[in-house]
């Protein structure tokens, strides 16, 4: 399977990077072809410029070469894996900006002859979210888990309802032990190997 792994964290020594490395190892063990998009390492600019906003509704909605690279990778993907920390009860700004600039008309969605929106990412058959939360699960459920909703519901509208979804959460990271964090990383690797 062709997999695009989107990694979002500014610190290479972070737990998020450790989870992403485990996911990548597991995917390679499973024989998958992987493209890693480390948004911070790439120097991705998440804020949409006026030129990009204007181009969004035009014939060529991609202006930034880094966005074009992401679009090319996603166009070939059969699975999308997102590894990020949950900040302020949702996606980090970097990931939200990547979605806004990458999931453009002609890629994420298309219009049929009647002008109705249709899924554009028909080749994507799996969406995986791997994230950590500072809060315990009960609190995350209470506030609605916005990142999960965006990736597993809203993004799924662009892939079709048959797309499988997996969510690998690590709750209460601020109160976790090194053993708990190591166990989660090992679990990520095992689950990605068995996709």
Secondary structure, DSSP 8 states (H G I E B T S, - for coil): -EEEEEEE-S-TTSHHHHHHHHHHHHHHHTT-EEEEEEHHHHT---S--HHHHHHHTSS----SHHHHHHHHHHHH-SEEEEEEE-BTTB--HHHHHHHHHHS-BTTTEEE-TTS-EEES-TT--EEEEEEE-SS-HHHHHHTT-HHHHIIIIIGGGGT-TT-EEEEEEE--GGG--HHHHHHHHHHHHHHHHT-
